[in-house]
Amino acid sequence: MRRRITSLTVLAALVATMLFALPLGLAVWQYYHDDAKGDLERAADAVALVVAPDLNAGRTPVLPPLGEEDDEAEGDVGVYAPDGRLLAGHGPAVAGPVELQAAKATADVVIGLEGDEIALAVPVVSGARVTGVVRAALPESVLPLRIVLTWLAMVGLAGATTGVSWLLARRFTTRLVRPLEDLAAAAGRLGDGDFTARSPRAGIAEIDRVGETLDATAARIGETLERERAFSAEASHQLRTPLTGLRLQLEAALETPSADPYAAIRAGIASADRLERTIEDLLSLGRERRAPRAELNLGALLEEVRQAGEALLKPQGRALRIVREDPPPAHVAAAAVRQVLGVLLDNAVTHGRGTVTVVARDAGDALAIDVADEGPDLGETDPFATAPAGHGIGLRLARGLAEAEGGRLRLSRPGPPTFTLLLPAAEPPAPA
């Protein structure tokens, strides 16, 4: 990319130089020809003013002495009679066509090529009579030399300009490409799994916007993976509830050999089904995005809670009570609510005492589900904090699931411990 940008910059400089050089070269050619004509005309007019009195009086004119600089600038100057004889100065002994044409007094100035010289003739007149002709000439080789030297200087200047363009292109290309290389390196680290990789800012708005987008993408991917890792760790804790129920049922069957083994087997199969449903719920909740939800079947959900709660509490000699106080409908994921209530039920079984009460009620614009037990007062303890023994992992997962459904999970009363799940109630249908 560096070479391509540099080549394009140099090519653009060359094209621009050529576009200006061609008309400028023609202008130089025209300038030197006009300048040579002006110099010859000034020299001829100056001499004509000096020799006019002698020519008009019929005397042989005497040219004034010329300085070295004037001689080089004006070239050869000669004075001719109307019949073409050289009277004074430098020039051919016989007048050429330029001088003869000037002698006819048809034009004030006559210019043309004579051999290898550029000649300019000015007539000297007295009234209507031509008394002489002043001729000024320059070697024709002088003009091409001057033009070529000027063109060479222009070529040198164009080369210097192209070189400066090349240097500037390399400098700005380095400044432009280095941020892109840094972006590529950051993208490579991101592809290798380093989601802390960030691209430096280059001070170029377009490149910085790409860097900001890449940084935001890396941050989102890192946060997503972190959430998935945390979710996996917490979900493994969540599987404890159905496993605990299955273990208690099997232990109770072993301790009472006189009991019906088929009942224990059926209860174990039911617990295994709940375990399978828990796994499916966790996988589904870990993958799915937020989407429109169907209305929650609260009756079926509470029945599942009753079955799971009795399997856990009955071996401990404890009871489960479920109360419905005209709860409103809600559009939430049944899997999420099932897992939240499973966490609260497991928490009441593991850390609580006595009867566990589940109340579904109307809380204004929300569906509230309270889970309470007769355990000791929690006081100022934060049940959602993860303790060294692992307590609070399931509650933290339950809170995350509730918030993902637009709801809240909080400790509504520390004594006796009561947790309340608040879910947004469905809006009533608009009247026809």
Order of alpha helices (4+ residues) and beta strands (2+ residues): alpha-alpha-beta-beta-alpha-beta-beta-beta-alpha-alpha-alpha-alpha-alpha-beta-alpha-beta-beta-alpha-beta-beta
